[in-house]
Amino acid sequence: MTGYIVCHKKRNTPRINVRICQEKCPLKNECQEYSNYLKVSTSQKPIPVSAEVPPVALAEQ
């Protein structure tokens, strides 16, 4: 899943795809938004899914 960050260098459309920033931006090493995104994306761990846990049914109203 690809995320988006807000680029303070762009004026009209500041929301930019992170992949575009990684590939094309010469200032990505100095960008605070990009470094924050990298910290958050590396700190998130996927939730383990176990086949032993039975599914839970929703209560009817």
C-alpha positions as CSV (number, residue, x, y, z in Angstrom):
1,M,0.0,0.0,0.0
2,T,1.4,3.3,-1.0
3,G,0.9,6.4,1.1
4,Y,0.8,10.1,0.4
5,I,2.7,13.0,2.1
6,V,2.3,16.7,1.9
7,C,5.1,18.3,0.0
8,H,5.7,21.9,1.1
9,K,7.7,22.7,-2.1
10,K,4.7,22.1,-4.4
11,R,2.1,24.8,-4.5
12,N,-0.9,23.7,-6.5
13,T,-1.1,20.0,-5.4
14,P,0.9,19.5,-2.3
15,R,-0.3,15.9,-1.8
16,I,2.3,13.7,-3.4
17,N,2.7,9.9,-3.7
18,V,5.6,8.7,-1.6
19,R,6.9,6.6,-4.5
20,I,7.2,9.6,-6.7
21,C,9.0,11.5,-3.9
22,Q,11.4,8.6,-3.5
23,E,12.3,8.4,-7.2
24,K,12.3,12.0,-8.3
25,C,12.8,14.4,-5.5
26,P,16.4,15.7,-5.0
27,L,15.5,17.0,-1.5
28,K,14.0,13.8,0.0
29,N,17.0,13.3,2.4
30,E,16.3,16.8,3.9
31,C,12.5,16.6,3.8
32,Q,10.9,16.3,7.3
33,E,7.6,14.9,5.9
34,Y,9.4,12.1,4.0
35,S,11.5,11.2,7.0
36,N,8.4,11.1,9.3
37,Y,6.7,8.8,6.8
38,L,9.6,6.4,6.8
39,K,9.7,6.3,10.6
40,V,6.0,5.6,10.8
41,S,6.0,3.0,8.0
42,T,8.9,1.0,9.5
43,S,7.5,1.1,13.0
44,Q,4.1,-0.4,12.0
45,K,4.0,-4.2,12.2
46,P,1.3,-6.3,10.5
47,I,-1.2,-8.0,12.8
48,P,-0.4,-11.7,12.9
49,V,-3.3,-13.9,11.6
50,S,-3.6,-17.3,13.1
51,A,-5.7,-20.1,11.6
52,E,-6.4,-21.5,15.1
53,V,-8.6,-18.5,16.1
54,P,-12.3,-19.1,15.1
55,P,-14.1,-16.2,13.4
56,V,-16.4,-14.0,15.6
57,A,-20.0,-13.4,14.4
58,L,-21.5,-10.0,14.7
59,A,-24.5,-9.6,17.1
60,E,-27.8,-9.1,15.3
61,Q,-29.8,-6.0,16.3
